[in-house]
Amino acid sequence: MTSNRLGLIGGSGLYRMPALSDGEWIAVDTAWGAPSDSLLLGTIAGREVAFLPRHGRGHRIAPHEVNYRANIAALKAAGCTEILAVSAVGGFHADVPPGSFVLVDQYVDRTTRGGRSFFGDGIVAHAAFGHPTCTRLGAVVAAALAEEGGLHRIGGTMLVIEGPQFSTRAESLLHRSWGCDVVGMTGLPEARLAREAELCYASVAMVTDDDAWSDIHVDVASVIAIMEANVARAQALVEAVAAGTWGGIHCPQGCDHALDGAVITAPLAWPPATKRRLATLLPRLFG
């Protein structure tokens, strides 16, 4: 397969890529099981891309049911070196109203789901995650947002809840008091796994509502209405990012070597089965 692809993960409402040419759906399996759907391989603005609908076509998979490890592993196997993830979120502040886009650069994890790491089963690694997104890829996204001209914010903290229910009002007020900017259900462990897979990762959050802290009641119908209005804008953003991405082999920020020094377990103690599984994802370290 082509190397140096741009991986695209579409969240709620973003299931199609009209700008993609020569598209072909390819079924992929991984050492961590099947991803949410087949990958749509093709070209956008001259860049080879792989598109994966996070919830599957038809929105069949709930946030807590997504096989995040398989999704990231599938994109890595398809030759992706960069990932742009798009998701629908609630907003906590007046400067991120419904309809705005936020370039996320920090996370607070309130999930309880499993599958949070590729490591375990006899091989331990501790990846640095203080800066969870790629600033180089983020700069490309920021430039695309500025050029597009719609309501947006560069930099923001996403609080990730387990879902699939929305927050209570008390929870929302608490999360807002922490200084978080948006709340979603899928940003983690996705970003963590992208770091462990040594992939550049950037996230754009599409605000669909004011979450439960507001006096305006959150309901699915209103969320979907805003979501549908955001789709065309998100598709245009993806096209602009594809045209502007770097596509090089080595990330100047070091995302492609994020695990240097992170594996703690001595090589002689690596269980063969675990090593073989990790070799499919990280041949540089385990091949």
MIKE-260876 format. One record per residue (C-alpha): residue in one letter; x, y, z. Coordinates in steps of 0.02 Angstrom, whole numbers, padded with zeros to 5 digits, always signed. Last residue first. Example, Ala and Ser with C-alpha at 12.3 -4.5 7.8 and 13.67 -1.06 7.14 Angstrom:
<atoms>
s+00684-00053+00357
a+00615-00225+00390
</atoms>
This chain:
<atoms>
g+00499-00306+00686
f+00471-00245+00865
l+00535-00067+00869
r+00529-00006+00689
p+00397-00138+00651
l+00274-00043+00761
l+00097-00093+00716
t+00119-00270+00647
a+00270-00292+00760
l+00158-00260+00910
r+00063-00422+00878
r+00222-00521+00851
k+00299-00452+01011
t+00144-00498+01110
a+00149-00676+01044
p+00336-00693+01079
p+00324-00632+01260
w+00455-00495+01281
a+00573-00536+01425
l+00732-00538+01320
p+00684-00366+01254
a+00684-00289+01429
t+00517-00210+01472
i+00521-00020+01488
v+00472+00033+01312
a+00465+00224+01312
g+00646+00260+01265
d+00599+00308+01087
l+00411+00282+01084
a+00366+00448+01003
h+00482+00419+00855
d+00357+00460+00717
c+00284+00599+00826
g+00456+00680+00833
q+00404+00862+00813
p+00497+00872+00646
c+00393+00724+00586
h+00493+00606+00475
i+00422+00531+00315
g+00348+00686+00237
g+00167+00711+00190
w+00168+00897+00228
t-00014+00933+00232
g-00082+01084+00138
a-00191+01006+00005
a-00258+00875+00124
v-00295+01011+00252
a-00394+01111+00124
e-00495+00958+00072
v-00532+00913+00253
l-00589+01091+00286
a-00708+01084+00138
q-00784+00924+00206
a-00802+01002+00378
r-00893+01152+00306
a-01012+01040+00210
v-01046+00939+00368
n-01074+01081+00491
a-01255+01116+00443
e-01293+00931+00464
m-01218+00934+00638
i-01320+01086+00688
a-01481+00995+00643
i-01419+00833+00721
v-01386+00917+00888
s-01559+00996+00887
a-01642+00828+00858
v-01533+00736+00985
d-01583+00846+01131
v-01490+00969+01240
h-01602+01083+01345
i-01563+01268+01333
d-01533+01328+01511
s-01349+01292+01481
w-01244+01176+01589
a-01313+01027+01490
d-01205+01045+01335
d-01203+01207+01234
d-01239+01120+01068
t-01165+01061+00902
v-00983+01113+00919
m-00874+01031+00785
a-00711+00972+00864
v-00558+00965+00753
s-00421+00845+00806
a-00241+00827+00750
y-00130+00672+00756
c+00045+00632+00692
l+00068+00444+00708
e+00190+00349+00819
a+00067+00207+00853
e+00077+00249+01039
r+00033+00430+00997
a-00114+00376+00889
l-00170+00265+01032
r-00176+00411+01153
a-00273+00517+01028
e-00405+00382+01004
p-00422+00339+01190
l-00492+00468+01196
g-00568+00593+01075
t-00726+00488+01061
m-00860+00547+01183
g-00854+00736+01174
v-00854+00889+01285
v-00787+01060+01237
d-00690+01202+01318
c-00627+01133+01483
g-00587+01262+01617
w-00622+01150+01765
s-00781+01248+01804
r-00855+01189+01639
h-00827+01008+01690
l-00918+01038+01854
l-01063+01130+01770
s-01080+00987+01645
e-01078+00855+01781
a-01213+00946+01880
r-01319+00968+01723
t-01306+00782+01686
s-01195+00734+01541
f-01257+00658+01377
q-01286+00471+01369
p-01177+00362+01256
g-01065+00407+01339
e-00895+00381+01419
i-00847+00563+01435
v-00702+00654+01351
l-00661+00832+01405
m-00586+00924+01258
t-00468+01067+01295
g-00445+01205+01167
g-00326+01281+01042
i-00368+01380+00886
r-00550+01435+00891
h-00672+01439+00747
l-00816+01534+00667
g-00796+01519+00479
g-00658+01602+00379
e-00603+01455+00273
e-00428+01530+00264
a-00416+01539+00453
l-00477+01360+00472
a-00352+01300+00340
a-00210+01391+00428
a-00259+01311+00594
v-00265+01139+00512
v-00090+01160+00442
a-00028+01223+00611
g-00107+01071+00694
l-00006+00956+00582
r+00154+01037+00648
t+00088+01048+00827
c+00050+00861+00831
t-00074+00824+00969
p-00058+00754+01145
h+00068+00877+01217
g+00095+00802+01389
f+00070+00629+01315
a+00239+00543+01336
a+00223+00357+01301
h+00247+00234+01444
a+00280+00059+01379
v+00257-00114+01457
i+00269-00280+01365
g+00201-00434+01452
d+00019-00432+01400
g+00016-00242+01408
f+00037-00116+01269
f-00079-00061+01129
s-00164+00054+01253
r-00337+00115+01304
g-00432-00040+01250
g-00550-00029+01397
r-00684+00100+01431
t-00697+00204+01591
t-00693+00377+01514
r-00668+00541+01606
d-00507+00592+01517
v-00461+00775+01506
y-00385+00823+01339
q-00273+00956+01260
d-00239+01028+01086
v-00411+01033+01006
l-00438+01141+00853
v-00614+01202+00888
f-00749+01227+00756
s-00901+01337+00786
g-01080+01296+00738
p-01146+01294+00915
p-01054+01425+01019
v-00869+01415+01066
d-00838+01590+01134
a-00992+01577+01245
h-00918+01433+01343
f-00942+01248+01380
g-00973+01177+01206
g-01042+01006+01157
v-00951+00898+01032
a-00958+00821+00858
s-00797+00742+00795
v-00663+00762+00662
a-00496+00670+00666
l-00350+00718+00553
i-00221+00579+00555
e-00043+00582+00490
t+00079+00443+00442
c-00050+00333+00357
g+00016+00183+00261
a-00140+00076+00261
a-00068-00025+00407
k-00063+00135+00510
l-00245+00169+00469
a-00294-00008+00518
a-00195+00001+00681
i-00282+00164+00728
n-00455+00092+00697
a-00412-00077+00776
r-00356+00008+00936
y-00510+00118+00940
n-00631-00027+00930
v-00785+00082+00950
e-00913+00014+01074
h-00903+00155+01201
p-00940+00284+01065
a-01088+00184+00996
i-01067+00088+00833
r-01198+00080+00695
h-01188+00257+00626
g-01251+00211+00451
r-01073+00188+00389
g-00966+00143+00539
h-00953+00244+00700
r-00778+00308+00666
p-00803+00324+00478
l-00628+00287+00409
f-00550+00383+00265
a-00379+00340+00195
v-00291+00476+00096
e-00167+00500-00046
r-00140+00686-00070
g-00171+00770-00238
a-00314+00878-00175
i-00401+00723-00106
t-00349+00551-00168
g-00418+00378-00133
l-00438+00242-00003
l-00601+00217+00090
l-00561+00103+00235
s-00684-00034+00283
d-00783-00006+00441
s-00767+00017+00630
p-00601-00075+00632
a-00588-00265+00642
g-00485-00353+00775
w-00334-00302+00876
a-00207-00392+00766
t-00288-00302+00622
d-00415-00331+00484
v-00446-00219+00335
a-00585-00215+00205
i-00546-00092+00065
w-00673+00034-00002
e-00609+00114-00162
g-00607+00297-00208
d-00523+00360-00367
s-00568+00537-00312
l-00609+00607-00140
a-00687+00781-00142
p-00859+00711-00098
m-00793+00632+00064
r-00939+00547+00150
y-00979+00491+00327
l-00964+00652+00426
g-01123+00663+00530
s-01047+00595+00691
g-00860+00575+00673
g-00750+00553+00522
i-00573+00490+00544
l-00459+00544+00402
g-00286+00467+00380
l-00164+00561+00269
r-00058+00437+00174
n+00131+00431+00190
s+00148+00254+00123
t+00048+00183-00022
m+00000+00000+00000
</atoms>
